[in-house]
């Protein structure tokens, strides 16, 4: 039985007429999607192995409309699935059959740019890259850069605490967020933080980041802007073994060097990305590191020379420095396009475990062993600098029973990450994909405390239900306020 045996298709909208009438009072006709073909566009996200039709799709254009929608849904006990661009790789925006999808894609305005405070206020549906584009000519940028940054929206980044290749130096979303406007499950509008760095009172902002839309719906965000570096240059290093590449990463970090990014690709990933981007990646190595440093020209040269000296201990068989901005852009195009490039040749499940850097080479070897034991191919692409691994388990969706095999393989990989001292997710979130794996990392009291917070913000459990927490565990908690009966049964 797969993780999602509880999900069913619903090709006919059963939205209560009385609820629909109230939604129609606060929204225009073109903001409500009820027909089957329209709803089908929202039945899944980037975790495409599973699809469920929602009751309806609502497209608000303001915070007040979001508040009105949630208040109506709360009165009628209708679950809400918040959604942006649908790029979640963990099933974070997949509906359940009794829910409405609240899509924030029309809330795509940049509301304010304040370079004095180094902040920008944006609506939830603004794409990640659009923020940097809007401030680039003023010498600033928004640091988190997920591979999907061209499409993914800021509210989704906040929900999953997204990172990206450059998080090694600049951190992930939580390190670059200053404030949010949040709508609760009952339709109340709250403000946390603002365009300043140290708000008074409890740090509710850190609680909201990474809560996967389960505590409230983020409608606006104030993000931190950073000055653009004077320059940047990537370096490619190829190795004959994964172990040498992994040990090289650990040594670079251990030497006190902080590149802006260290990315890892193994041979299968290198070939696919090179075929797609023609970036000049070497095809005769087992592992490739993409290391970028930034700063003034002299600073870049000194950092690169120090990295090359450290790397020489691990016998790199390929070394190439980007000689121009065009060459650097091509190198990054290959990495940024990796998931899409692999998607051209195979379905895949993208994992998101995190491990200590000291365990990188041994965990990587074990990942390959786990996949081989299930007769599955794997392409490894990940943010090596902070230990955030993205093994892509490749499979043929037309093969009967393959989904269950892939799920089992993925669970074993994430258990390996936890046993190595890491965790089950770095930037993709838990969503549906990893909800039944939460007990690998958290004990009963950990889960109870997390669910207590969820219940305080969302007493009816209407916001993004059936995500994060295992179904049986969350059901018992909602009924009893503890896991005592579940413990007695086991």
ABEGO torsion letter per residue (X at the ends): XBAAAABBBBABBABBAAAAAAAAAABBAAABBABAAAAAAAABBABAABBBBBABBBBBABAAAAAAAAAAAAAAGBBBBBBBAGABAAGAABBBAABBBBBAAABABBABBBAAAGBBBBBAABBAAAAAAAAAAAGBBBABBBAAAAABBAAAAAAAGBBEAAAAAAEBAAAABABBBBBBAAGBBBBBEEBBABBBEBBAAAAABGAGGAAEBBABBBBBBBBBBABBBBBBBBBABAAAAAAAAAAAAAAGBBBABBBBBBAAAAAAAAAAAGAGBBAABABBBBBBBBEBAAAAAAAAAAAAAAAAAAGBABBBBBABAAAAAAAAAAAAAAAAAAAAABBBBBBABBBBAAAAAAAAAAAAAAAAAAGBBBBBBBBAAAGBBBBBBBBBAABBGAAAAAAAAAAAAAAAAAAAGBBABAAAEAEAAAAAAAAAABBAAAAAAAAAAAAAABAAGABGBGBGBBAAAAAAAAAAGBAAAAAAAX
